[in-house]
Structure formats: C-alpha cells, structure tokens
Amino acid sequence: MADRLTQLQDTVNQESSIELQVQSLQRLEAENKESAEKLEEIVRKGELLLEKIQAALSDIAQSQLDMQYSS
C-alpha cells in the first residue's frame, strides 16, 4: 500500500513538473515572439534611418560637386 501511494505521489509530481515545464515553455515562446516583433520594428526603423542618411550623404556629395564646378 505504501509503495502504491509513493508511486501515485511520484506520478502526480511528474505530471505537475511536466505542466510547469509546459507553462514555462509557453511563456518563453510568448516572450520570444514579442522580442522578435520588437526586433523587426527596430530593424525597420534602422533601415529607414539608413535610407535617410544615404540620401543626405548623396545630397552633400552633389552639393560639393556643384560647388567645385561653379568655382
């Protein structure tokens, strides 16, 4: 009888442990998804900034060329 109770208790503990692991994995997956979305947004903003910087550099280079040829 004591062995049966111990086995039953072990089974309950294992199931509880598995449930906790599943909950932890679900929480980690949700956090990972949220982090991935934030990263995508940051990359998108970075790409927009890069385009603006490249356009500004192009304008600067063109202005320098215009000044050289007008001198």
BAPAKOL-60269 format. One line per 8 residues: number of its first residue (from 1); for each residue x, y, z of N, C-alpha, C. Coordinates in steps of 0.001 Angstrom, whole numbers. Example, Ala and Ser with C-alpha at 12.3 -4.5 7.8 and 13.67 -1.06 7.14 Angstrom:
BEGIN
1) 13190 -5690 7800 12300 -4500 7800 13200 -3300 7800; 12850 -2250 7080 13670 -1060 7140 12900 30 7870
//
This chain:
BEGIN
1) 822 -1191 0 0 0 0 871 1262 0; 1921 1262 827 2813 2416 883 3523 2608 -451; 3907 1482 -1083 4555 1573 -2393 3609 2183 -3426; 2371 1788 -3364 1370 2297 -4312 1157 3796 -4110; 1130 4230 -2856 985 5657 -2559 2197 6438 -3048; 3366 5872 -2855 4594 6522 -3315 4585 6655 -4834; 4175 5591 -5525 4096 5634 -6985 3086 6678 -7448; 1958 6710 -6776 922 7679 -7117 1424 9104 -6892
9) 2104 9307 -5788 2656 10621 -5468 3716 11021 -6495; 4570 10074 -6876 5590 10345 -7890 4953 10720 -9224; 3885 10010 -9567 3176 10298 -10821 2589 11703 -10799; 1975 12060 -9696 1399 13402 -9556 2500 14448 -9640; 3619 14205 -8967 4737 15147 -9012 5288 15292 -10427; 5398 14176 -11150 5894 14229 -12523 4937 15008 -13418; 3644 14752 -13259 2650 15468 -14058 2689 16955 -13747; 2830 17278 -12479 2911 18676 -12074 4159 19320 -12667
17) 5264 18582 -12629 6512 19088 -13189 6381 19303 -14695; 5738 18367 -15379 5536 18497 -16821 4652 19704 -17121; 3601 19883 -16334 2719 21034 -16531 3483 22339 -16335; 4335 22383 -15324 5138 23584 -15089 6093 23834 -16249; 6687 22760 -16766 7595 22902 -17903 6851 23404 -19135; 5649 22882 -19359 4842 23322 -20498 4484 24798 -20343; 4087 25190 -19141 3755 26596 -18896 4976 27485 -19112; 6129 27032 -18642 7361 27801 -18829 7695 27936 -20307
25) 7554 26848 -21051 7821 26896 -22490 6856 27832 -23204; 5594 27789 -22819 4610 28677 -23440 4936 30137 -23145; 5337 30402 -21908 5703 31767 -21535 6935 32220 -22319; 7933 31325 -22432 9137 31658 -23189 8829 31891 -24664; 7943 31084 -25222 7556 31265 -26626 6872 32614 -26832; 6015 32990 -25899 5328 34283 -25995 6333 35427 -25885; 7269 35313 -24951 8299 36340 -24792 9175 36410 -26035; 9502 35248 -26594 10328 35196 -27796 9617 35871 -28965
33) 8325 35600 -29106 7550 36216 -30185 7526 37731 -30025; 7296 38182 -28801 7261 39620 -28532 8615 40260 -28828; 9690 39601 -28415 11032 40119 -28674 11329 40151 -30167; 10896 39130 -30886 11112 39085 -32336 10373 40231 -33025; 9153 40505 -32578 8383 41609 -33157 9056 42948 -32875; 9561 43119 -31656 10268 44359 -31318 11527 44502 -32166; 12251 43409 -32331 13474 43441 -33134 13157 43800 -34584; 12105 43219 -35135 11712 43543 -36506 11390 45027 -36646
41) 10709 45587 -35662 10374 47016 -35690 11640 47863 -35610; 12574 47473 -34760 13833 48210 -34630 14620 48149 -35938; 14668 46977 -36551 15374 46824 -37831 14708 47690 -38900; 13381 47692 -38930 12658 48511 -39914 12995 49993 -39735; 12995 50456 -38486 13340 51858 -38218 14790 52138 -38592; 15672 51186 -38315 17079 51346 -38675 17269 51452 -40175; 16520 50647 -40925 16609 50704 -42387 16118 52047 -42917; 15058 52578 -42315 14560 53896 -42721 15592 54983 -42426
49) 16216 54901 -41259 17259 55873 -40920 18434 55771 -41882; 18814 54555 -42225 19911 54354 -43165 19586 54989 -44513; 18357 54818 -44978 17951 55440 -46243 18056 56963 -46163; 17626 57532 -45041 17711 58991 -44874 19162 59456 -44849; 20018 58711 -44162 21438 59069 -44094 22066 58988 -45479; 21747 57921 -46216 22297 57777 -47565 21824 58911 -48471; 20575 59312 -48345 20053 60423 -49145 20765 61720 -48772; 20988 61933 -47477 21682 63142 -47031 23117 63153 -47541
57) 23793 62014 -47486 25166 61935 -47994 25209 62192 -49500; 24228 61689 -50196 24151 61926 -51637 23956 63413 -51918; 23087 64057 -51150 22869 65500 -51307 24148 66275 -51021; 24866 65885 -49975 26126 66555 -49620 27137 66393 -50748; 27263 65173 -51256 28216 64921 -52342 27840 65734 -53578; 26558 65792 -53892 26117 66564 -55056 26396 68048 -54851; 26162 68546 -53644 26434 69954 -53344 27910 70261 -53493; 28771 69360 -53046 30214 69562 -53181 30620 69593 -54653
65) 30049 68696 -55442 30349 68687 -56874 29870 69976 -57534; 28671 70411 -57163 28132 71650 -57731 29025 72834 -57388; 29538 72886 -56155 30408 73993 -55741 31732 73941 -56489; 32262 72753 -56729 33531 72623 -57445 33386 73105 -58889; 32295 72746 -59528 32120 73106 -60933 31704 74563 -61107; 31128 75159 -60079 30717 76558 -60197 31848 77512 -59841; 32932 76970 -59284 34063 77836 -58897 34945 78166 -60060
//
